[in-house]
Amino acid sequence: MTMLDKRYKKVVVYVGLVVLLSSISCSPKPVRTTPKIMGDPEAIKIIEKMKENGKDLKSFKVEATAYREREGKWEKVVTKKTIVKLPHSIRGETYGFAKSIFTSGKKVGVTQGSRVVSYGFKKNSAVIFSGPHLFDIVGGMSLTPENKLFYLYRSLSFVDLHHYFDTHIEVSILSSEEVDGREAYVLKIYPISKRRICWLKMWVDKERYVPLRLQRHEKRPLTKHLSVDVVFKDYKLVANKMWLFQKTEGISQSLGTADVDIKASKVKRYWTVRVEWDKLQINPDIPDSTFKFKIPKGAKVIKTKTR
């Protein structure tokens, strides 16, 4: 093994830890009872009015693509097709374009009831999760009546909003500001837990009650930093009943941590990113067979159960 190989191995391990710790620390633990919203009564009303925007949401299909700016050019990072049918059925097909160790290749994740199958084509390997409380444990797959609209927002933007609305939260109004010429409430959203590691700052349109801007702040033992700062742009009325943004722009850490500079032995923390979506369908009829996936023969399969 050469010195360069050893250096690369160390960087890969470091980046893996960064991504793993990020996913663990910044995903509030879902609760198995109805999530409670506490804090300022006026702020609670704003959150409830936001949810009304998606009260008739029963299913959706969408394809979203994320880009990041690199050396003055926009680079396609990942495309994800998401199919959701309430209450607990999700299919996600992801294809990574960037030459990085975590986003390359095609992956499929299928969730139905108490079972999740995740399969990677590149390594021909699958992981099967099963258990009575799967949706309370597998954070990336959580889908509840309380967070369904925010799961749609996540599918359109790659910003994990839904985690904060399937757990107990405390909300408050910080101020009022303008975003792209529209008046907005500025809310602070904290998960109520022993570890308040991450919190959200959200700008909510005073007329439409939709997010205009979002920041995610992280407070870790050794560092304090802003990991996401995006603006939700170009809102349109979809299906004559729901205001939805057409794209998001800003900075994000999550689309950049996988990119390794071997020579410098460092990871670029932030990237200027843009996410756009198309082929959106609201409340289409989706057969249950959509959420069944047959693992190819010869695949390496790991099975795990939750309690």
C-alpha positions in Angstrom: 0.0 0.0 0.0 1.4 3.4 -1.0 1.5 6.5 1.1 -1.2 8.0 -1.2 -3.4 4.9 -0.7 -3.0 5.1 3.1 -3.9 8.8 3.0 -6.9 8.1 0.8 -8.1 5.4 3.2 -7.8 7.8 6.2 -9.8 10.4 4.3 -12.5 7.9 3.4 -12.8 6.8 7.0 -13.0 10.5 8.1 -15.6 11.4 5.6 -17.7 8.3 6.5 -17.6 9.4 10.1 -18.7 12.9 9.2 -21.7 11.7 7.2 -22.6 9.1 9.9 -22.4 11.5 12.8 -24.3 14.1 10.8 -27.2 11.7 10.1 -27.3 10.6 13.7 -27.0 13.9 15.5 -29.2 16.0 13.2 -32.2 13.7 12.9 -34.4 14.1 15.9 -35.7 10.8 17.2 -39.3 10.2 16.1 -42.0 9.5 18.7 -44.5 6.7 18.8 -47.3 9.0 20.0 -48.8 12.0 18.3 -46.1 14.6 18.1 -46.6 17.7 20.2 -46.0 21.2 19.2 -45.2 23.4 22.2 -44.1 27.0 22.8 -45.5 30.3 21.6 -49.2 29.9 20.8 -48.9 32.2 17.8 -46.0 30.2 16.4 -48.0 27.0 16.9 -50.8 28.5 14.9 -48.4 29.3 12.0 -47.2 25.6 12.0 -50.8 24.3 11.9 -51.7 26.7 9.0 -48.6 25.4 7.1 -49.9 21.8 7.5 -53.3 22.8 6.1 -51.5 23.4 2.7 -51.2 19.6 2.4 -54.3 18.4 4.2 -55.7 16.7 1.1 -52.4 15.0 0.2 -52.8 11.3 -0.1 -50.1 10.3 -2.6 -47.5 11.9 -4.9 -44.8 11.2 -7.5 -42.0 13.5 -8.3 -38.4 13.5 -9.8 -35.9 16.0 -8.3 -32.3 16.7 -9.4 -29.6 18.4 -7.3 -26.7 20.4 -8.7 -23.7 21.9 -7.1 -21.4 24.7 -8.3 -17.9 23.5 -8.9 -15.1 25.8 -10.4 -17.7 28.1 -11.9 -19.8 25.4 -13.5 -23.0 23.5 -12.3 -22.4 19.8 -11.8 -25.3 17.3 -11.6 -25.0 15.4 -8.3 -28.0 13.2 -7.9 -31.4 12.6 -9.3 -34.1 11.0 -7.1 -37.6 9.7 -8.1 -39.9 9.5 -5.2 -43.3 7.7 -5.0 -45.4 8.0 -1.9 -48.7 6.6 -0.9 -50.1 7.3 2.6 -50.0 6.1 5.2 -46.7 4.1 5.0 -45.6 3.3 1.5 -42.5 4.9 -0.1 -40.4 4.1 -3.1 -37.2 6.0 -3.8 -35.0 5.5 -6.9 -31.7 7.4 -6.7 -28.9 7.8 -9.2 -25.7 9.6 -8.3 -23.6 11.3 -11.0 -20.8 12.9 -9.0 -17.5 11.1 -8.8 -17.6 10.7 -5.0 -17.6 7.7 -2.7 -21.2 8.1 -1.4 -23.4 9.3 -4.2 -22.3 7.3 -7.3 -24.5 4.6 -8.9 -28.1 3.6 -8.8 -30.0 2.7 -5.6 -33.6 1.7 -4.8 -35.3 1.9 -1.4 -38.8 0.5 -0.9 -40.9 0.9 2.2 -44.2 -0.7 2.9 -45.8 -1.2 6.3 -43.2 -2.6 8.7 -40.6 -3.5 6.0 -37.8 -1.6 4.3 -35.6 -2.9 1.4 -32.6 -0.9 0.3 -30.7 -2.1 -2.7 -27.5 -0.8 -4.4 -26.9 -1.9 -8.0 -23.2 -1.0 -8.0 -22.3 -3.5 -5.2 -25.3 -5.8 -5.8 -26.1 -5.7 -2.1 -29.3 -5.2 -0.1 -30.4 -4.5 3.5 -33.8 -5.5 4.7 -35.2 -3.8 7.8 -38.3 -5.2 9.6 -40.0 -4.7 12.9 -43.1 -3.4 14.7 -41.9 0.2 15.0 -39.9 0.6 11.9 -41.1 4.1 11.1 -40.0 5.3 14.5 -36.5 4.1 14.0 -35.5 4.3 10.4 -35.3 8.1 10.2 -34.8 8.4 6.5 -38.0 6.5 5.8 -40.3 8.1 8.4 -43.7 9.1 7.1 -46.6 10.1 9.3 -49.8 12.1 8.9 -48.2 14.9 10.8 -45.2 15.3 8.5 -46.6 14.2 5.1 -46.4 17.8 3.7 -42.9 18.2 4.9 -41.9 14.8 3.4 -43.2 16.2 0.1 -41.0 19.3 0.6 -38.1 17.1 1.4 -38.7 15.1 -1.8 -38.7 18.4 -3.8 -35.6 19.9 -2.2 -33.4 17.3 -0.5 -33.8 19.3 2.7 -34.7 17.1 5.7 -37.7 19.1 7.0 -39.9 16.1 7.9 -37.7 14.8 10.8 -38.7 17.9 12.8 -42.4 17.2 12.5 -42.6 13.6 13.6 -41.2 14.4 17.0 -42.0 16.8 19.9 -40.9 20.4 19.0 -40.8 23.8 20.6 -41.5 26.8 18.4 -41.2 30.6 18.8 -41.4 33.7 16.6 -38.1 35.5 16.4 -39.1 38.4 14.1 -40.7 39.4 10.8 -38.6 39.9 7.6 -38.8 40.1 3.9 -37.7 37.2 1.6 -37.7 38.0 -2.2 -40.2 40.8 -1.6 -42.7 38.7 0.5 -43.4 39.3 4.2 -42.4 36.4 6.4 -42.6 35.2 10.0 -39.2 34.1 11.3 -39.6 30.9 13.4 -37.2 29.0 15.6 -37.9 25.3 15.8 -36.2 23.1 18.4 -36.7 19.3 18.9 -37.6 18.6 22.5 -35.0 16.1 23.6 -32.0 15.7 25.9 -29.7 16.4 23.0 -30.6 19.7 21.3 -27.9 19.4 18.8 -29.7 20.8 15.7 -32.4 23.4 15.3 -34.2 25.2 12.4 -34.7 28.8 11.6 -37.6 29.1 9.1 -39.0 32.0 7.2 -42.8 31.4 6.6 -44.8 33.4 4.1 -47.5 35.5 6.0 -50.1 35.0 3.3 -49.6 31.5 1.9 -48.0 29.9 5.0 -45.2 28.2 3.0 -41.5 28.1 3.7 -39.5 30.9 2.0 -36.1 30.2 3.5 -34.6 27.6 5.9 -31.4 27.5 7.9 -30.3 24.4 9.9 -28.0 25.2 12.8 -25.8 22.5 14.4 -24.4 22.6 17.9 -21.9 19.8 18.4 -19.5 19.2 21.3 -16.6 20.7 19.4 -18.2 23.0 16.7 -21.1 25.3 16.0 -22.0 25.8 12.4 -24.7 26.4 9.8 -25.1 23.3 7.7 -28.0 24.4 5.4 -29.2 27.8 4.2 -31.6 27.6 1.3 -34.3 29.7 -0.3 -37.5 28.2 -1.7 -38.2 30.0 -5.0 -40.8 30.4 -7.8 -44.0 29.2 -6.0 -46.9 28.1 -8.1 -50.4 26.8 -7.3 -50.4 23.0 -8.0 -53.6 21.0 -8.6 -55.5 24.2 -7.8 -55.0 23.6 -4.1 -51.4 23.6 -3.0 -48.6 26.2 -3.2 -45.3 24.6 -4.1 -41.8 26.0 -4.8 -40.3 25.1 -8.2 -36.6 25.1 -7.0 -34.3 25.8 -4.1 -31.0 27.6 -4.0 -28.4 28.2 -1.4 -25.6 26.4 0.5 -25.6 22.9 1.8 -23.1 20.7 3.6 -25.0 17.4 2.8 -24.2 17.5 -0.9 -20.6 18.2 -0.4 -19.2 16.0 2.4 -18.7 13.1 0.1 -16.2 14.9 -2.2 -12.6 14.2 -1.1 -9.5 16.1 -1.9 -6.9 13.3 -1.6 -3.8 15.5 -2.0 -4.9 18.0 0.6 -6.5 15.3 2.9 -9.5 17.5 3.5 -13.2 17.7 2.9 -14.9 20.7 1.5 -17.6 21.6 4.0 -20.0 23.7 2.0 -21.3 23.8 -1.6 -23.5 26.2 -3.5 -26.4 24.0 -4.5 -29.6 24.2 -6.6 -32.4 21.6 -6.7 -35.1 21.5 -9.4 -38.0 19.1 -9.8 -40.4 18.0 -12.5 -43.0 15.3 -13.4 -44.9 16.0 -10.2 -48.2 14.3 -9.7 -50.5 15.0 -6.7 -52.8 12.2 -5.5 -52.3 9.8 -8.4 -53.6 6.2 -8.2 -50.6 4.1 -7.2 -50.9 0.3 -7.1 -49.5 -1.5 -4.1 -47.2 -3.5 -6.4 -45.1 -0.3 -6.9 -43.8 -0.8 -3.4 -42.5 -4.3 -3.9 -39.0 -5.0 -5.0 -37.5 -8.3 -5.9 -33.8 -8.6 -4.9 -31.7 -9.9 -7.8 -30.2 -13.4 -7.5 -26.7 -13.5 -6.1 -27.0 -10.2 -4.2 -25.5 -9.9 -0.7 -28.4 -9.6 1.7 -28.2 -8.3 5.3 -31.4 -8.7 7.4 -32.0 -6.7 10.6 -34.9 -6.4 13.0 -36.1 -3.5 15.1 -37.8 -3.8 18.5 
